[in-house]
Amino acid sequence: MLEVTNLHTYHGYLHVLRGIHFSLQKGETLAIVGSNGAGKSTLLGTLAGIYAPQAGNIVFEGEDISELRAEQVVAKGIALVPERRQIFDSLSVKDNLILGSYHRFRRDRQQVLRDYEKMLHFFPRLQSMLDRPSGLLSGGEQQMLAIARGLMANPKLLMLDEPSLGLAPLIVKSIMEILQQLKQEFGTTIILVEQNVRAALGIADYACVLERGQIVISGAAQEVAENPAVRDAYLGKGKKAM
């Protein structure tokens, strides 16, 4: 489904991504972990068309999308749930959800409304808050809204940037369960960038560790979790992810 080859991205003169390679099949979950400044958010932003790569290729479903703009990437079926949610605080929950389908609302309004009902069924906690300004929701509720808004784009690939950031452990557990349900019920392909390494490796099929813009460790999530370097750096010495 997704093939990334020799990807290089700069921020000005700063060389952030340095030759990224990986592939992902339909229905799989890939966890990308690493320290602050490793390039994780830049990688998602590049895949989403927010940043233009200086070199390399992004092939999605057989088509090179490396030079597409963000709105074109969304139309191809890739949605990004950004770090810190970035919902529209002054708009209602309902309006935030509908805005997630902006690129297809006019041409496919009936399907959008069906998807809207599906999101309320999948996120029942939002049903009683539809008219509430989104800025008044709790952190966990805002994250659910951000995920639901991303799904309103009807993505084939959903990318999430630090969905557990700032949330209590019980809410983090709930968010990870939601991501597992998305895979099981909808067959959604997921790329998850997450500093909660234990949680991320617990739900992923595959994982990679990003350091200084390069993938230094990759493989099945269980194998990555058992790697001594990963345990020592991210899980606590001698501990496992699951």
N, C-alpha and C positions, 0 to 999 in steps of 0.2 A: 504493500500500500504506500509506504513512504520510504524513500531512499535518499539519504543525505551523504554527499561525497565531497571531501576536501573543502569544507566550508570555512571561509575566512570572512570575518566582519570587523570593521573598525569603528570606533567612536572618535572622530577627528583623526589625530595621529596615533591614537591608542589602539594597538592591535589586540582585540578582545578574544575573538575566536580564531584558533590557529589549526586549521585542518581537521574539522570535525567529520567523522564518518560513523554512520549507524543506519540500520534499517528497522522497519516495524511492519508487522503484518496486521491484517484486519482482525479486530477483536482483542488485540494484545494490549497490555498495560506496561509502559516503560517508565521506570522511576529514574530521575536524574538527580543525583545528590552531589554535594560539594560545599565548600566553605563560602562565606561572603566574598564577592568579588571574583569568583571563579568563572563567571560568564554564563550562568544558568539562565537568568532573565534575558540576556542578550540573545541567547540561542532561541528561546521561545519567540522573542520579538522578531528575529530574522525569519523563522519559519512562518510567522504570522504576516509577514510583509511590512512590518513596522520599520525595520532596518534593512537596508539593501546590502547584500553580501558583496564583498570586493572580489571574491573568487569562489569557485565551487558550484555545486548544483543541488537543487532540492527538487526531487521528482516525486509527484503525488499522483497515484493511480495512473502511472505511465506518462504523465505530462510534466515537463519542466516548468515549475512555477517560480523559479529563482528571481525573475525580474517583475513579478506581478506586484501591484499595490495591495495594501491591506484589504480594501473593500473587495478586490478581485479574489483574493485568497479566501475570504469568508464565503464568497459565492461558489467557490470550488468545493467547500465543505470542511473548512478548518476554522475552529473557533478557539479563542483564547480567553480564559478567565484570569484577569490580571492580578498581580500582587496587591494586597490591601483592598480587594473587592472592586473599588472604583465605581460603585453604583452612583446614581444621581440622587443625592440626598433629599432634594426638595420635591422630587417626583414621587408619585405613589408606587407601591409595589406593583400594581397592575401595569402602570405606564412603563416601568423599568422592564417588565417581562415583554411587553409588546415591542419595545425598542430593540430587543434582541433579535427580532425578525425583520428589521427595517429593510433589508435588501430583498425580501421576497413578499412583503406584506401586500403590495398592490396587485401583483400578478397571481398570488396564491392565498388570498385572504381566508377562504374557507378552511384550508389546511392549517393556516396559522392559528385560527381559532380552535381547531381540534387539538393542535399541539399545546396551546395555552391550557386547555382543560386537562390535558395529559400531565402537564407540569404541576397543576394544582392537586391532581391525584397522587403524583409521585412525591410532592412536597406539601402534605396536608397542613403543615404548620402555617403556611403562607395564606391559606384560604380565608382566615379570619382577619387578615391584615391588608387586604387588597387596596383599600382606600387610604391606608396609613402612609405618611411620608416615610420614605425608606431610611432616612437618616435617624429615625426614632427606633429602628429595630436593634436588637442586640447583635453583638459581633457574630454569633453563630447563625442567627436568622439572616443577617446580611450576606453571609457566605453561602447559605442555601439559595438566597435570591440571586447571587452572582452566578452560581452554577446553573440555576434554572434559566437565567437570562442567556447564558452561553448556549444552553441546549435549545433555546428558542430559535437559534440560527440553523437548526436542523443539521448539526455537523456530523460528518463521518469520522472526524478526528477532533477530540476535545483536549485542549492543553490547559493545564492549571498551574499557576505560579504561586507557590506557598499558600495553599488553601487553609492550612492549620495555623497560620501566623496570628499570634495574639489570642488564641482561643484556649479555653480550659480543657484539660485532658479528656473529660467526658464528651465535650463537643467535638474534639478532634476524632475521637472514636466513632462518633456518629457520622462525621463527614467521610471518614474512610469507608464506613459501611455503605454510605450512599454511592460512593464511587464503585464499590464492588457490585452493587445492585444495578448501576448503569451498564456495566459490562454484561451482567447476567441477563437482564431483561431486555436491553436494547442492542446489545452487541457493540457498544460504543468502544472505539479505539481511543486510548488515553495516554497522554504524556504528562507525567506528574513531576514537577520540580518541587522539592520538599526538603527542608532542613531537619524535619523530624524523621530521621533516617529509619528508625525502628518501625514507625507507622508506614512509611512509604514502601519499604522492602517487604512488609507484611502483606501487602495487597498486589504487588507488581509481579508480572511474569518475568520481566527482564529489568536489568538496572545497569547504570554506568555511573562512574565517578568522574566529575569534571574538576580539573585543577589547572589554573592559569590558562584557561581557554582550550585545553586539550583533554580528551578522554583518556584517562590513565588506567582504568579498570572497567571491564564490561563483562557481561555474561548473564546467565540465569540469576534471578533475584536471590535464590537460596545460596548459590555459589558465591555471589558478591557478599552476602551477609556473613558467610563463613570465612571470607578472606581476612587474614590476621591484620593487614593494614587498615581495612575498613573497620574492624572491631575496635582496634586501638584508637583510631582517629575519630570515629563517629558514634560508636556504640558503648564505649567504656571498655577498658582492657579486659579481654577474656570473655566478654558477653556476646550473645547472639541476638539477632533481630527478632526471632520468633520463638 
